[in-house]
Amino acid sequence: MNPRLWVDCPELGQPYGTAARAMTAQLLNGRRVEIIPAQTRKSYKREVAGVVLLDDMIVLQDALISAGLAWVDDRYCNMAVCNQWRQHQTDAKAARRGLWAAGSPVPPWTWRRMRH
């Protein structure tokens, strides 16, 4: 697997960062999950992994993208599931869900670079 982020949520200081965190907490609360590590080292002092909610077989990343609360990082997302995620992102954009309601949302990787 590529040792980079495939999907990235807004940072807490960005618009919709708090909403992405709240949705994540709501989806994961009390649920059994499987963590699928995406890399062997931390990125931005965080673990990068896929998260599957086992009882419903929901992939957290897919739910966040579909809700318009995460971006697919086209620089690194090259797995088969990335095409599905890209379609869900296109659908969220067209429906102006979440961060796509704003005119030109700033991706978190750009936002982090501007802050450092």
Secondary structure by P-SEA (a helix, b strand, c coil): cccccccccccccccaaaaaaaaaaaaaccbbbbbbbccccccccbbbbbbbcccccccaaaaaaaacccccccccccccaaaaaaaaaaaaaaaccccccccccccaaaaaaaac
